[in-house]
């Protein structure tokens, strides 16, 4: 009788991929919300968008390391 258990490494990798997908979704949503908001100071908006793009790049780098 064959075992139906998956190796723990595979399960951890799948969970990590799901977490990364959720993180990317949240960051993308935040980027759109900030882009649509009206700011009196354009530099403030630019700083927030830069920070979110930086965060997104970090998440994507982490995702590449998994592959």
HELIX and SHEET records of a PDB file:
HELIX    1   1 UNK A    8  UNK A   36  1                                  29    
HELIX    2   2 UNK A   42  UNK A   66  1                                  25    
END                                                                             
